Amino acid sequence: MGREIISLNGPWEIQFDHDNSGKEKGLLTDESITFGRTTDVPSTWNCIEPEYEGVAFYRKRFTVQPEFKDKKIRLRFGAVNYFAEVSLNGMVIGAHEGGYTPFEFDITGSVRFDTENILTVRVVDPPNDGSGRAIDGIRHMEIPSGKESWYVNFSGIWQNVELVVTNRTYIEDMIVIPNIEKNSVRVRLTVQSDTVGNGEIVFCVSDLTDSQILVSDQRITCIDEGHNLMIADLPLENFDYWEPDNPVLYKLTVTLKIDDSFIDSLSERFGMRGFELKDNFFHLNGRKIILKGLLHQQQYPKNLAYPASRAEARRIVRLLKDGGWNIIRIHIRPTTPEFLEVCDEEGMLIFEEPAIGWIVDSEKLEERTLTEVRDMVKRDRNHPSVVMWGILNESGVRGAPDILGRTKMYWNKSDMGVQRLKPKLARAIRELDGSRIISDDSGAVTCNYYPPESFEPVNYYDNHLYMSYPLSHAGFEVFRNLGKPEDFFRSHQFENFEINHRIGGGSPEKLYMQSEFGCGGVPLWPEVLKYYDSEPGIMYRDETVYRRIDGILRDYYDRELTGVFDSYEDALIETQKVQAISARRMIEALRANKLCAGYVFTQLHDNDYECNAGILDPLFRPKRVYEAAQEANRPLRVALETWERTVFPGGTFNIAVTVINDAGFNGELTLALTTTNPAGDVIKEEKIPFEAQDGVQDVHTFEITTGNKEGSYSTRAELYDGENLLDSAEYTNYVIPPVGDPVELKSINLISFKGKVRSWFDTHGIPSDSADPDLYIIEPTDKKQINDARIANVLKKVKENGADVLFLGLPLICLSDADEELQELRDSGKYVCWCSPTEFESDVFDFDIPYYDSKPRFVGPYHYFKKHPVFESLVPGHVLDDRFAGIMPLTSVRIEGAVTIGGSFGTPIGYHFKIRGCEHARDPRYGTDLAIVPYGKGRLIISTYRIAENLGKDPVADRLLWNMLKKDVL
């Protein structure tokens, strides 16, 4: 007999220990105690006790065959989250700390053969409820816990449990290291023995069905007592490379004999592939490969922590491959062996990270983090799909500026302890695996990678940037130029971006990777929640979050958006469409970036309160962004970009055409471009032949003159190989109707702080100094205008006598020092995020003006127009897309009694903390962008659209202001 694997999966008894008294009561060692409930192993205990964190006892009864009496018997756990104490037959046999990787105990001397065995496991998972409460000295934030500190904190015996029965001498470990340069495989074999003898080891490499033998090699060696390390290099001929389009797997089987008696046999699957860095790009099997990745924050609708089945994992991976993706960034928690096996079989690359991304400092920090990275590498180093190891995420280094550039700090203060361990953690990985690239700190202020076989770090540029949507041309150009030095960004015009380590800091001599960006749009909540309705009696925490978010959105739709969209579902679809357009353009911009070695879109699927980020919904079903990304990921792609999405009548717009060639296509191609006007007439038609090259080619920039027809101008670019259409893309530009006759307007009195709005009035011959106006207009300013005498005088007149006051921007500036600095940064065009509502207080107004950051970013919000004359000629009634990027608000207001004409809506979101019952999510993200507020006998009209700064250069701003000034409109 060789080895046998006996599964202990299936029903187990479970007893929850809410007051942590079970150990004192004997639950761990008293075999006579019966537990009250049952659960399946593997599973998370949250499937039967969703909100519980703390302590639970598991119990399994099993028998062992008498013929195993003289064998070595090991008890192996795939993973238990987080701390496990194990007893067998009333005796404690050991403990293990760490929630994601395997561990085992030798139970040879403890197991019974003549009667039933009773296995008991005490599991401790400390609470992540914000209390900081420790159980047995273990606190949640001080342990490797990955994104559980943000999302679902799953607990229990969640991977397989089994008995491994072998002879007393057995193969303990086997590492398979392919070498495609030498056409060989190196095998590092560890044999554990309790005897001495003459050993014969046979190495056999075959296909997975054993029908083809590639090599068979026999080695004779002396087996000593204890650990025996053996290294063998096996030459291979006529093998196929493992790669995404052809993931050929082989099987290495090692058979051990001692003194001519069969002892043990062990098999490992592997792939012949090499993955390296050369000339600041990744190379797979000697060929350059652009990494097209997705961030995977592993949360699943049924089992929480892992796919419901291997078939479900395969469906997900195949869906991603069909979408043009070739790598998954397994984010801050190792995935399951089963998922990696599917990726091996399907040809999906993996960038895997341990669960230490945001661990805080403690006395056991070094021990815990080293154990975590070592166990991850030891478990997964034979998988050909795994090509990169990660260590940390966004932790930064001392000396990084804060968001205001005022102080020196760590980018993430909780990571101050683990920062000092980065070199030691990288060394621990390299000592266990020399063949893979190591990234020490994704998205941090400074990042290093370690080339294969190297212990020396190399600085590289790893960027996390969540760009606003709809994506402006400036945003497109930022992505297209990332990787260049900070000085490049300072010397070019990129509006609304703060140039700091998050954008600048690259170099053409460095590897550049965009390892986080993007967002997918709100899922169709009614369809998602049908799943949970079909599972009566089962309540998961993510369902609680989803129902609350759906309720917030539905409530706002019922109160404010009925009549704007055809239905609630239509409003959600509109968010997906806007995100899809922006996501496609972001990917195309990164692919058009000649320095970009790879990109990772955030994220693979929706989860918890980041539930509108994925290309797939919480049930792993495609959203609109899936197809958009699929187009952008094509190996041969024609990409279009325009400087001017909206144009004044008679103006021109430019269309730049870039061809991205990852397909290795060479030869003459033809680019055909056709532009039609709103009447369907062709106004531009041109064909350009060019010689295709690998990588990025800026083929041509076309200039199109619109004429005076108002409406949409459609441009289609087609790429031909002779008569064969290879790829195509379309772009729409818009001619916006011009301003009209001033006699259509109200009488106006303008208070202009900067003079820009007055200049626009003068250019169009609009009187703006009426002594008895129907409308006062107040231009925004960077300075404090809270108690400006002119504004106070206007408001007094309006309140007592009537008339309207139109504020072209928020009428007040924040009062606190911090808010003032943020406001100044924002008003100067820099990239600033306000995450929570704030209220203005003033002696001038009779009420406060709550506002919140409504800049459309990672997870919303979304801005919309209602059907109203003020939006005439601007296609109202939909989520604002990229034709409105220039005037998109950065803030929205919430004023009691205000009439909303245009506004914003989105989901709640919170960062860095979690409180039970979904209370962690911040306020719902909705508000008013154009509000009419009764004020005495008059009215206040508050607009947060960015009109003033865009007058004369953005026809949408001109038209929107013109409509506001017309009689009988507002």
Order of alpha helices (4+ residues) and beta strands (2+ residues): beta-beta-beta-beta-beta-beta-beta-beta-beta-beta-beta-beta-beta-beta-beta-beta-beta-beta-beta-beta-beta-beta-beta-beta-beta-alpha-beta-alpha-beta-alpha-beta-beta-beta-alpha-alpha-beta-beta-beta-alpha-alpha-beta-alpha-alpha-alpha-beta-alpha-beta-beta-beta-beta-beta-beta-beta-beta-beta-alpha-beta-alpha-beta-alpha-beta-beta-beta-beta-beta-beta-beta-alpha
